[in-house]
Amino acid sequence: MNNHEIDYELFGDDMQFVQVELDPGETVIAEAGSLMMMDDGIKMETVFGDGSNQNSGLVGKLLGAGKRVLTGESLFMTTFTNERSGKKRVSFASPYPGKIIPMDLSMLGGRIICQKDAFLAAAKGVSVGIEFQRRIGTGFFGGEGFIMQKLEGDGMAFVHAGGTLYEKRLEPGEVIRLDTGCLVAMTREVDYNIEMVKGIKTALFGGEGLFFATLRGPGTVWVQSLPFSRLASRVFAAAPQTGGSSKGEGGVGGLFDLFGGNR
């Protein structure tokens, strides 16, 4: 294997975290800000890109960092290396309610395509790159632009999904359609396209958007019930817009709003 072999354990239900066990000299990479806790003896270091090209010189490091900029991520990632003689553990937490998906890339054809904010952590050696969507419709209306993340290697990677996770195995020629934001990840052989909702009334008044994703098998697809964009829009809609109490709340503040006292 080119990637480090790491052991792991998942904890929790709706707000999960993954605990990675590192043998001496083993390293795991993670998105900045995902660390929850770690044992003494683990060295934390910030690197350009995903850390898979640290021996390729300045140009290679800049190219790795540039790929992350295109996906809207930070220039840097963090590596965690066990520098002691015994086993050490480091834990990474989910950014919002949902599930952590452990993926053994060696069992999934060596490549996974996922939404650009889905990656959480991986064994050192896993390459976190970009995947350009070739179809113009997918690029403009897919909800993620022309670019998605591409995880390549033969080690373990951990991807986060919002809400409840559903894993669907597609047979050859089998098609499913879903909201564009609900797609978490898919294997490399799945055909991904964007279609417009049929019927002008459905498109304008259905409340589900103008486009949905069409996925055609064979391959495996991971779907989330709560995309972060949907969660954020609900929170924003319920938040106070003028610094007062939120809509629907009782109390004196709501009474003053009712009679025009908050002007």
Solvent accessible surface area in square Angstrom, and as a share of the most:
residue,aa,sasa,rsa
1,M,135,0.60
2,N,139,0.71
3,N,8,0.04
4,H,56,0.25
5,E,117,0.53
6,I,12,0.06
7,D,84,0.43
8,Y,88,0.34
9,E,94,0.42
10,L,57,0.28
11,F,71,0.30
12,G,58,0.56
13,D,91,0.47
14,D,91,0.47
15,M,108,0.48
16,Q,20,0.09
17,F,37,0.16
18,V,0,0.00
19,Q,34,0.15
20,V,0,0.00
21,E,34,0.15
22,L,0,0.00
23,D,48,0.25
24,P,70,0.44
25,G,47,0.46
26,E,25,0.11
27,T,6,0.03
28,V,0,0.00
29,I,0,0.00
30,A,1,0.00
31,E,26,0.12
32,A,63,0.49
33,G,85,0.82
34,S,13,0.08
35,L,64,0.32
36,M,91,0.41
37,M,94,0.42
38,M,73,0.32
39,D,56,0.29
40,D,111,0.57
41,G,12,0.11
42,I,15,0.08
43,K,97,0.41
44,M,101,0.45
45,E,85,0.38
46,T,87,0.50
47,V,15,0.09
48,F,66,0.27
49,G,0,0.00
50,D,4,0.02
51,G,3,0.03
52,S,52,0.33
53,N,35,0.18
54,Q,58,0.26
55,N,159,0.81
56,S,64,0.41
57,G,38,0.36
58,L,123,0.61
59,V,107,0.62
60,G,13,0.13
61,K,57,0.24
62,L,91,0.45
63,L,120,0.60
64,G,2,0.02
65,A,2,0.01
66,G,30,0.29
67,K,63,0.26
68,R,4,0.01
69,V,81,0.47
70,L,99,0.49
71,T,3,0.02
72,G,63,0.61
73,E,41,0.19
74,S,55,0.36
75,L,74,0.37
76,F,80,0.33
77,M,0,0.00
78,T,16,0.09
79,T,11,0.06
80,F,3,0.01
81,T,34,0.20
82,N,1,0.00
83,E,109,0.49
84,R,118,0.43
85,S,108,0.70
86,G,36,0.35
87,K,106,0.45
88,K,41,0.18
89,R,99,0.36
90,V,0,0.00
91,S,1,0.01
92,F,0,0.00
93,A,35,0.28
94,S,9,0.06
95,P,89,0.56
96,Y,32,0.12
97,P,59,0.37
98,G,2,0.02
99,K,47,0.20
100,I,5,0.03
101,I,9,0.04
102,P,45,0.28
103,M,4,0.02
104,D,52,0.27
105,L,0,0.00
106,S,60,0.39
107,M,154,0.69
108,L,42,0.21
109,G,51,0.49
110,G,22,0.21
111,R,59,0.21
112,I,0,0.00
113,I,8,0.04
114,C,0,0.00
115,Q,11,0.05
116,K,72,0.31
117,D,85,0.44
118,A,6,0.05
119,F,9,0.04
120,L,7,0.03
121,A,0,0.00
122,A,0,0.00
123,A,0,0.00
124,K,70,0.30
125,G,27,0.26
126,V,0,0.00
127,S,29,0.19
128,V,3,0.02
129,G,6,0.06
130,I,23,0.12
131,E,32,0.14
132,F,111,0.46
133,Q,22,0.10
134,R,216,0.79
135,R,101,0.37
136,I,113,0.57
137,G,22,0.21
138,T,2,0.01
139,G,3,0.03
140,F,132,0.55
141,F,97,0.40
142,G,3,0.02
143,G,62,0.59
144,E,34,0.15
145,G,36,0.34
146,F,80,0.33
147,I,27,0.14
148,M,3,0.01
149,Q,1,0.01
150,K,38,0.16
151,L,0,0.00
152,E,53,0.24
153,G,25,0.24
154,D,33,0.17
155,G,2,0.02
156,M,29,0.13
157,A,0,0.00
158,F,0,0.00
159,V,0,0.00
160,H,8,0.03
161,A,0,0.00
162,G,0,0.00
163,G,21,0.20
164,T,91,0.53
165,L,49,0.25
166,Y,128,0.49
167,E,105,0.47
168,K,48,0.20
169,R,136,0.50
170,L,0,0.00
171,E,104,0.46
172,P,101,0.63
173,G,46,0.45
174,E,56,0.25
175,V,44,0.25
176,I,41,0.21
177,R,140,0.51
178,L,22,0.11
179,D,49,0.25
180,T,21,0.12
181,G,17,0.16
182,C,13,0.08
183,L,1,0.00
184,V,1,0.01
185,A,0,0.00
186,M,8,0.04
187,T,7,0.04
188,R,123,0.45
189,E,84,0.38
190,V,12,0.07
191,D,57,0.29
192,Y,15,0.06
193,N,44,0.23
194,I,17,0.09
195,E,57,0.25
196,M,113,0.50
197,V,23,0.13
198,K,174,0.74
199,G,48,0.46
200,I,121,0.61
201,K,153,0.65
202,T,76,0.44
203,A,8,0.06
204,L,107,0.53
205,F,161,0.67
206,G,40,0.38
207,G,74,0.71
208,E,127,0.57
209,G,42,0.41
210,L,73,0.36
211,F,49,0.20
212,F,46,0.19
213,A,0,0.00
214,T,8,0.05
215,L,0,0.00
216,R,109,0.40
217,G,9,0.08
218,P,53,0.33
219,G,0,0.00
220,T,12,0.07
221,V,0,0.00
222,W,9,0.03
223,V,24,0.14
224,Q,12,0.05
225,S,61,0.39
226,L,48,0.24
227,P,6,0.04
228,F,98,0.41
229,S,79,0.51
230,R,78,0.28
231,L,46,0.23
232,A,41,0.32
233,S,53,0.34
234,R,153,0.56
235,V,92,0.53
236,F,143,0.60
237,A,75,0.58
238,A,65,0.51
239,A,39,0.30
240,P,64,0.40
241,Q,112,0.50
242,T,133,0.77
243,G,75,0.73
244,G,28,0.27
245,S,49,0.31
246,S,23,0.15
247,K,183,0.78
248,G,88,0.84
249,E,98,0.44
250,G,67,0.64
251,G,59,0.57
252,V,102,0.59
253,G,31,0.30
254,G,23,0.22
255,L,99,0.49
256,F,112,0.47
257,D,67,0.35
258,L,133,0.66
259,F,154,0.64
260,G,24,0.23
261,G,47,0.45
262,N,97,0.50
263,R,253,0.92
